[in-house]
């Protein structure tokens, strides 16, 4: 699970993140971090929709190459 400090750094910087949910790249969610609690994180997508996702998913900067969630 990603730490509160890392999520706060993404929120303050406004950096786009990628949420890798499974092995299929087209299922990734990209956007900026809005808020989070103990179990979920809210991401605003480019089309301004807000998505609530589990914090156990792999969250990484969108500019980095995609990592496989199964090999972590």
N, C-alpha and C positions, 0 to 999 in steps of 0.2 A: 504494500500500500504506500502511496506517495505521502510525504510528510506535509504537515501544515505549513512549514516554513517554505518549502518548494512551491506549494500552491500559491502562497502569498506573494512570492517573488514573481511568479507568472502573472498574477493579477495586477500587481503594481506596474510591471513593465509593459503590460498589454501584449506580450508576445503570444503569437498563435501557437497552439499546441495541437498535437495529434493524439487521439485516444484510440489505441489499438485494442479491439475487442476480440478478434479471432485471427485466423491465418489468412483471411481474404482482405486484401488491401482496400477494395471498394467499400467495405463495411466500416472503415475508419471514420471517426468524427473529428473534424477540424474546426477550431474556433478559439475564442479567448475564455479564460477562466473568470467566472462572475462571483461564485460563492461556493461554499462547501460546508459539510457537517461531518460527523463521525463516520458516516457510511456512504455518502453521495457527494458528487461534485456537479455544479451547474456550468454548462458550456454554452456560450452564445455563438451560433454558427454564422457564416457570412450572410445568409439570407435573413438574419435577425431572429430566427427561431431559437428558443432556449431548450436545451436538452439536459435532463437529469440522468447521470450515469453513476454506476458503482465506482467507488474509489479504488477497488482492487484491480481495475483494468490498468494496463500500461499507459502512462501519460508521459509524452516526450515532446520536445520542441518540434514544431512542424517542419522546420528547415533541415533537421537532421535526417539521415536515411532511416527508413522504416525498420524497426527491429521486430523480430518474430517473437510473439508472446510465449510460445512453447519452449523457446531456448533460453529463458531467463533464469 
